[in-house]
Amino acid sequence: MKFIDRETELNELRVIKSLSEKKLFVIALYGLRRVGKTRLLLEFLKQQGLYFFVNKNKTSVDLLLEFQEILKTKKILNELETLPSWDKFFEICTSRNLPPLVFDEFQNFIEVEPTIFGILQKNIDLHENEQGLIILSGSLVGLMKKMFQGSKEPLYGRIKQGMKITPLDLSSCFKIGKILKLTKIETLKLYLLFGGFPKYFTAIEDFNLMGKTAQEIVDFLFLSETAPLEEEVTTILSQEFGKRGGIYYSILEAIATGNTNISSIAGYLNVPATSITRQIDELKN
């Protein structure tokens, strides 16, 4: 789908890039899942830059080899150079005056290689007067709460700026609706259901649902026998909370069956109310 709006965010990234020509800038770009962080970053990197996806299903060794090949493809490493360690990788990232670097799903390093945060901290401190821009992108809960806001965390105080990406507004969704050949009323219905999360409007194009009614689109995407987004809730909970996702799903299930205050939700789950207040706050946020 055509890239819609986000001019404010792109301009902010361009300003940060110009500042990074004098001093190393490490920023955190965060937001809820499906809000369009990756698409925004890829749009920003079109002129120049390197994109690294932190795949939590890879081993530390395999991921380092993958990143090594990216550096070789971009001629940052020559064919004979190798990366013996993550320390060497981040030394290169912070000291060689590279184009902007994006690490998408950065919080996945928790599972792949937890020592990364201390390694990156060290290299930021050692090379803070070098040129360069490093963007650490991730989800709201996974990235911000676990890594940058706690004073005991290695990267606390090393992030020069945080950028929160919010959903598209209604006017932007009307532009998308026009591309998808939807009437204004059908676009409004979908906006009331999907909010301004581009993922779901993109699915309309992917599955050739242009010009359909909101009801037809919802039926196909969520309710049909082979609905492509049938598992959307469990997928997001799993991505966001990992092995802890079960309790969040159970809370949503309790709410869906009519339990709408903490005490009744706790009763449905047969747990003390005080044991689920944090999870409810995270779901709300």
N, C-alpha and C positions, 0 to 999 in steps of 0.2 A: 504494500500500500504506500501511496505517496506520503512523504514525511510532512506532518501538519504542525504548524506553529512551533512552539518551543524556542522562539527567537530570543526571549529574555534569558533562558538558560544557556543557549549557545553563545550569546554575547558575554555572559558572565564567565564562561569558560575561556573565551578569547581574551578577556581582560586578564584573567589569571595566567594564561599562557604568556602574555607579554611581561607580566611581573616575574615569571619564572626564568626570564632571560637574564636576570640579574642575580637571582638567588634560588636555591632549591625550594620548590613548593610541593608539599604533599597535602592533598585534600581528600576528604571523604565525601563521596556522592552517595546518597542513600534515599530510600523511599520504599513504599510497600511493593510487594511483588505484583507484576503485571502492569506497573505504572509506566513503563517505557524507558527505563534507565539505559538498557543496553543499546536500544535503537538511537537514543540521544547521543551516547558516547561514540557509536560507530559513525554517526553523522559528523560529529566533531573531529573524528580522526581521518575523515576523507582526504584532507590535504596531506597530512603526514602524521605518523604516530604508530605505536605498536599496541596490539590488543592481546592480553593474556587471560584466558579463562581458567579459573582454579577449579578443576574437576575433582570433586571429592571422592570419586570412584577410582581414582588413580593412586598408585603408590607415590611416595615422595620421590623416589628415584626416577620413575617413569615421567612424572610431571616436570622434573628438572630437565630431563632429556628433551621433552617436548619444547620447553622454553628455550633450551639451547639451540634447537633447530630453527626456532623463530628468529633468534638473534643472528644465526648464520644466513638465513634467507634474506634478512635485511642488511647483510654485509657488516654487521656490527662485530661479529666474530669471523675470523677467517676459517678456512676449512680444517686447519690443523689445531685450532684452539678448542679446548673443552672446558666444561664447568665442573670442577671436582666437588663443589659444595654450593649450598644456598648462599653462604656468606660471599663467595666469589660472584655469584649471580647478582646479588643486591649491591655489591661493590661496583660492578659495571653499571648497574641501573642509576646509581647516585653520583658517579664520578666521571662519566664519559661524554657529558653534554649531548644526551640523546634527545630525539623528538619526544613528545608526550607519551607516557606509558599508562596504560589502563589495566588494572587487575580486577576483573569482573568476578563477582561472588567471592570476594576476598576473604570473607569469614570462613570459607571452606578450609582454609589453612589450619583451622582448629583441629580438623579431622585428618588432614593430609600430613602436616608437618608443624606442630605447635611451636617449635623453636623459632619459626619465621618471625614472630612479632619482636622478639628480643634482637634477632639478627638485623631486622629492618631498622629498629630503634638505633642500634649502634651505628649503622651506615648513614642514617639521617644526621646523627650528631657529628660524625666525622666529616661529612661532605655538605654541611648546611650552607656553605658559601659557594658551592658549585651551581652551575645553571642546571635547570631541569624541572619537569613537571611530572609527578606521579599521582594518579587518580586511583583511589581505593574505593571500589563500588560494591555495594551490597544491600541487603534488605534492612529495613528499619530496626527490627528487633535484633536480628543476628549480628549486624555490623555495629551499630552504635552502642547498644547496651553492654555488649560483651567486651568491646575492645577499646573504646576511646573515652568513655565517660567515667570509668573507674580509675581513681588516682593511683591504684596499685598496678594498673596494667602498663606494659612496656611502652605502648604508643600514646599514653596519656600526655598531652601537651606537645606532641610532635606534629599534630595536624594543624596547618595554618588556617584552614577554612572548611566548614561543612556546608554542603549543598543538599537541601532536601527537595526531592522531585515530587511534586504533587500531581494528582490526576488532571487531565485536560478539563477546561471549563466547558459550559454548555455551547458557547458560540463555536468553539473548535469542533465539538461533536456534530454540530449542524453542518460544518464544512465536510466532515467525514461522511455524514449522512448523504450529502449531495453526491459525493463520489460513488457511494454505494447505491445510488438511485432510490433512496428511501424518502418518503414524504416527511414533512416536519413533525407531524404528530407521531409517526412510527419511530422516528429518531428520538423524540422526547420520551416515548415509552421505554425505549432501550436505554436511554440515559438514566432514567429513574431506576432501572434495574442494574445496569452495569456501572453507573457512574462514569467518570472520564477515563476509564482504564482501556488503553488502546488495544490490548490483547484480544478483547472480545469483539471489537469492531473489525479487527483484522481477520478474525475467524469467519466473519460474514463473507468477506471477499474470498478467503481460502476455500470455502465450501460452496462457492457460487450461489450465495443466498441473496444477491443484490436484487432490490426491488420487492422482496418479500415483506410480509407484515411482521410486526414484532412477535406476534404469537407463533407464526410459522418458524421464525428464527429460533425462538426459545425451544419450541418442540423439537427441532432438529438437533440443536446443539446440546441440549440437556436431558430431553425426555424420550427420545426415540430409542429403539432397541439397541442400536449401535452408536449412541450419542457420543460424539468425540470429547465432550467436556463433562461426561457423567461423573468422573472421578476428580473433578476440579478441586473440591473442598479438601479431600484427603491428600491430594497432591500438594497443595499449598501448605497444609499443616505439616506434612512430612518434610517439605523443603525448609520451612521456617523453623520448626522445633525439633526436627530429627527424631530420635528415639522417644522423646517426650511427647510426641504428637498425639498419642492415644488419649491422654487426659483432656486435651483441648477439644478433641472430637467428642468425647463423652459429655463435656460441658455444653457444647452446641446441641448435642442430642437431647440433653435434659431441657434446654431452653425450647427446642422444637416441640417437645411434648407438653409444653405449658408451664414449666417451672421458670418463673421470671424474676425471682429474687434469690439472693445468695443462700439463704437458709433452705429454700425449697430445692435449689440445685444441689446443695450439699446433701440433702436428704435423699434425693434421687440417686446420687452417687454413693451414698452411705459413707461419707467422709465428714470430718469436722469442717465447718464453714471457713474457719481461719486457714485451712490448708489449701484453699483454692482462690483466695483473693488475688494473689499475684497473677495467676493464670487468667483470671477474668479481666484484670486490668490490661494484660498484654493483648488479649483478644479485642478488647474495646479500642485499644490504641493502634 
